Amino acid sequence: MATKQIGIILNGATGRICRTQHMRGGLVPIRDEGGLTVGDDQIVPRILLTGRNEDRLAEVAREYGIEEWTTDLDAALADPDFPVFFDAAATHLRLDTLNRAIDAGKHIYTEKPIAPTVTEGIELMHRAEAKGLKHGAVEDKLFLPGFRKLSNLMDSGFFGRVVSFKLEFGWWVFDGIAAESQRPSWNYKKSGGGGLLSDMHPHWRYVIEGILGPITDVSCAAWTAQPERIDEDGARYTVDVEDATATILDMESGARGSIVSSWATRVRSDDLVTFQIDGTEGSAVAGLRKCWSQSAADTPRIEGFNMGSGPETMDFLVDYDDHWKEVPDVGPYKNPYRFGWEGFIPHVLNNAPFEHTLAAGIRDVQLAEACARSSDEKIWVDMAPVT
C-alpha cells in the first residue's frame, strides 16, 4: 500500500472550531495515525494554515506540529500542491472566499452556513460543478454519540409510528455588561452574518431530516431577548438579530414537532441540546452524548394531577426518570468532525459517495431562510425540496 499526501488549506485556522475540532479532533489524528485508507493507498493530510494573524497562526502551527502556514490567502490558493480548500473563517466573508477557491480550481469543504441565501448557495454549487470540483458542507451534529443512538433506534423500528418530536437547545450567553460574553459580537450583528437562525437551524435541519425524514412546512417566531450588548472592545451596541426562536415543523411522515432555541435561557436539563422522539411503540430522548429510551411496555400509567386531597398532596413525589433505560454506546467514540473528513477525502480522491455536499448545505440554509420569512410575515412556509 502506497502512502500519499493530500494538500488541504484550512482557512480561519485560528478560530475555535477549526483549531479544536477540525484539527485536534479530525485531521491531526488522521495524520498522526498514518493516514486514511482510500482504495489501495494510505492518504496523509498535508495541512496549510491560513488566517489574518501571523502570531496566532504560528502558535497553532506549533501546537499541532504543522510546518506550513501563511497570511497570504491568494498565495495559498495559487499553490497546486493543495487541491482542497476548507473554510471556517468569518461567516459574512464565506461566499466570496469560497468563490475565490473555486476560481483557483480547489475542491471546497466548508462550515455552515454555506451561503447567506438559498439562491446564492445554488449558484455556488453550480460554479463548483461546472469546473468539475467536489464540494461538501460540515454536518457534524448527526455524528454525536447521543444522536447516533437515536438514529439507530429509528432505523430499528423502535418508535413504531412517530407522532411527535421536540428539540430544545440553549444556554445563557452573558451580554458583556454584567459579565464577559462567551460568544463573539458578530453573532449578534447582521453585518457579521449573525443570528440564531443562521447559526443553529442549519444544524437542526440535517439532524431532524437525517433521522426523521423530510420537513414539509415550518412556522417560526424569532425575537431578541437581550437587545443591548458590549463587544470585545468594550463598546455598547444594539443587537439587530434574533437570539431566541420557537419553530413548529410538519413532516412528510405526518408527524409534527418543535424546535426551541435560545442564547438567553438557563440550563436545567440533561444537556445543552436534547432531542426527544415520541412514537406509538416507545419514546427516546438524546443529548450530545447519551440517550434514554422508554418502550410502550415500560410506560407507566400516569393519572395526571390526581394526587389525593389531603395535606400529603404537596409532598407526593414521582421519579419519572426511573422508567427510562440508557441506550448503550454504538461502537467506539469518534470526534464528529472526523466523520466529515473521513467521508470528504475519499469523495475527492475516488468519487466515493458523500451525502453532505453543498446540496445538503443548501437545504440547511433553506430551513433558516424559511424560518426567518415565517417569523417576519407570520405565516407557514413551504419547505419543498430545492431544485
Backbone hydrogen bonds, N-H to C=O, Kabsch-Sander energy under -0.5 kcal/mol:
donor,donor_aa,acceptor,acceptor_aa,energy
2,A,40,D,-0.9
4,K,2,A,-0.6
4,K,42,Q,-2.9
6,I,44,V,-1.8
8,I,46,R,-3.0
9,I,84,V,-3.0
10,L,8,I,-0.5
10,L,48,L,-2.8
11,N,9,I,-0.7
11,N,86,F,-3.0
12,G,50,T,-1.5
13,A,10,L,-0.6
13,A,50,T,-2.0
15,G,12,G,-1.6
19,R,15,G,-2.7
20,T,16,R,-2.8
21,Q,16,R,-0.5
21,Q,17,I,-1.8
22,H,17,I,-1.7
23,M,18,C,-2.0
24,R,19,R,-1.6
25,G,21,Q,-0.7
26,G,21,Q,-0.6
27,L,22,H,-3.1
28,V,23,M,-2.1
30,I,26,G,-1.7
31,R,27,L,-2.7
32,D,28,V,-3.0
33,E,29,P,-1.9
34,G,31,R,-1.6
35,G,30,I,-2.7
36,L,43,I,-2.7
38,V,36,L,-0.6
38,V,41,D,-2.7
41,D,38,V,-1.9
42,Q,2,A,-3.2
43,I,36,L,-3.3
43,I,41,D,-0.6
44,V,4,K,-3.2
44,V,42,Q,-0.6
46,R,6,I,-2.7
47,I,45,P,-0.6
48,L,8,I,-2.5
49,L,68,E,-2.2
50,T,10,L,-2.5
51,G,70,T,-1.1
54,E,52,R,-0.7
57,L,53,N,-2.3
58,A,54,E,-2.3
59,E,55,D,-1.9
60,V,56,R,-2.4
61,A,57,L,-2.6
62,R,58,A,-2.2
63,E,59,E,-2.2
64,Y,60,V,-1.8
65,G,61,A,-0.6
65,G,62,R,-0.7
66,I,61,A,-2.6
68,E,47,I,-0.6
69,W,67,E,-0.5
70,T,49,L,-2.4
73,L,71,T,-1.0
76,A,72,D,-1.8
77,L,73,L,-2.6
78,A,74,D,-1.4
79,D,76,A,-1.2
82,F,79,D,-1.5
84,V,7,G,-1.8
85,F,107,H,-3.2
86,F,9,I,-2.7
87,D,109,Y,-1.6
88,A,11,N,-2.3
88,A,86,F,-0.5
92,H,192,G,-0.7
93,L,90,A,-1.2
94,R,90,A,-0.6
94,R,91,T,-1.2
97,T,93,L,-2.3
98,L,94,R,-3.0
99,N,95,L,-2.1
100,R,96,D,-1.9
101,A,97,T,-1.9
102,I,98,L,-2.4
103,D,99,N,-2.4
104,A,100,R,-1.4
105,G,102,I,-2.0
106,K,101,A,-2.5
107,H,83,P,-2.7
108,I,134,K,-2.0
109,Y,85,F,-2.3
110,T,136,G,-1.7
111,E,87,D,-2.5
121,G,117,T,-1.9
122,I,118,V,-2.5
123,E,119,T,-2.1
124,L,120,E,-2.1
125,M,121,G,-2.3
126,H,122,I,-2.6
127,R,123,E,-2.1
128,A,124,L,-2.0
129,E,125,M,-2.6
130,A,126,H,-2.2
131,K,127,R,-0.9
131,K,128,A,-0.7
132,G,129,E,-1.4
133,L,128,A,-2.5
136,G,108,I,-1.7
137,A,356,H,-3.2
138,V,110,T,-2.8
143,F,140,D,-2.3
144,L,141,K,-1.6
146,G,288,L,-2.1
148,R,144,L,-2.5
149,K,145,P,-2.0
150,L,146,G,-1.8
151,S,147,F,-2.5
152,N,148,R,-2.2
153,L,149,K,-2.0
154,M,150,L,-2.0
155,D,151,S,-2.5
156,S,152,N,-1.7
157,G,153,L,-0.5
157,G,154,M,-1.2
158,F,153,L,-1.9
160,G,157,G,-1.2
162,V,160,G,-0.6
163,V,278,D,-2.7
164,S,278,D,-1.6
165,F,256,R,-0.9
166,K,276,Q,-2.2
167,L,258,S,-2.6
168,E,274,T,-2.7
169,F,260,V,-2.7
170,G,272,L,-1.7
171,W,262,S,-1.2
173,V,171,W,-0.7
173,V,263,W,-2.4
174,F,172,W,-0.7
176,G,179,A,-1.7
187,N,184,P,-1.5
188,Y,185,S,-2.2
189,K,186,W,-1.7
192,G,189,K,-0.8
193,G,190,K,-1.8
194,G,189,K,-2.7
195,G,187,N,-2.3
196,L,242,E,-2.0
199,D,195,G,-1.5
200,M,196,L,-2.8
201,H,196,L,-0.8
201,H,197,L,-1.3
203,H,200,M,-0.7
204,W,200,M,-2.0
205,R,201,H,-2.2
206,Y,202,P,-1.4
207,V,203,H,-2.0
208,I,204,W,-2.4
209,E,205,R,-2.8
210,G,206,Y,-1.6
211,I,207,V,-1.2
212,L,208,I,-3.4
213,G,209,E,-1.4
216,T,250,D,-3.1
217,D,250,D,-1.2
218,V,381,V,-2.2
219,S,248,I,-2.2
221,A,246,A,-2.5
223,W,244,A,-2.6
225,A,223,W,-0.7
229,R,237,Y,-2.4
230,I,175,D,-2.2
231,D,235,A,-2.6
234,G,231,D,-1.8
237,Y,229,R,-2.8
239,V,227,P,-2.7
240,D,188,Y,-1.3
243,D,223,W,-2.0
244,A,223,W,-1.3
245,T,261,S,-2.9
246,A,221,A,-2.5
247,T,259,I,-2.9
248,I,219,S,-3.0
249,L,257,G,-2.8
250,D,217,D,-2.6
251,M,255,A,-2.5
252,E,214,P,-2.6
254,G,251,M,-1.6
256,R,163,V,-1.0
257,G,249,L,-2.4
258,S,165,F,-1.4
259,I,247,T,-2.3
260,V,167,L,-2.6
261,S,245,T,-1.8
262,S,169,F,-1.2
263,W,243,D,-2.8
265,T,171,W,-0.7
274,T,168,E,-2.5
275,F,286,A,-2.5
276,Q,166,K,-2.9
277,I,284,A,-2.8
278,D,164,S,-2.7
279,G,282,G,-1.9
280,T,161,R,-1.8
281,E,159,F,-2.4
282,G,159,F,-0.8
283,S,294,Q,-2.6
284,A,277,I,-2.1
285,V,292,W,-2.5
286,A,275,F,-2.3
287,G,290,K,-2.9
292,W,285,V,-2.5
293,S,325,K,-2.9
294,Q,283,S,-2.8
296,A,281,E,-2.2
299,T,295,S,-0.5
299,T,296,A,-0.9
302,I,300,P,-0.9
306,N,303,E,-1.5
307,M,305,F,-1.7
313,T,310,G,-1.8
314,M,311,P,-0.7
315,D,312,E,-1.5
316,F,313,T,-1.5
317,L,315,D,-0.5
320,Y,318,V,-1.2
322,D,319,D,-1.3
323,H,320,Y,-1.3
324,W,321,D,-1.7
325,K,293,S,-2.8
327,V,291,C,-3.2
331,G,329,D,-0.8
338,R,335,N,-0.9
339,F,335,N,-1.1
340,G,336,P,-0.9
341,W,337,Y,-1.5
342,E,338,R,-2.7
343,G,339,F,-1.0
343,G,340,G,-0.5
344,F,340,G,-2.6
345,I,341,W,-2.3
347,H,343,G,-1.2
348,V,344,F,-2.2
349,L,345,I,-2.3
350,N,346,P,-2.9
351,N,347,H,-0.9
352,A,346,P,-1.5
357,T,355,E,-1.2
360,A,357,T,-0.6
361,G,357,T,-1.8
362,I,358,L,-2.6
363,R,359,A,-1.7
364,D,360,A,-2.0
365,V,361,G,-2.0
366,Q,362,I,-2.3
367,L,363,R,-1.5
368,A,364,D,-1.4
369,E,365,V,-2.8
370,A,366,Q,-2.8
371,C,367,L,-2.4
372,A,368,A,-2.1
373,R,369,E,-2.2
374,S,370,A,-2.5
375,S,371,C,-2.4
376,D,372,A,-2.3
377,E,373,R,-2.8
378,K,374,S,-1.7
379,I,374,S,-1.0
381,V,218,V,-2.8
383,M,216,T,-3.4
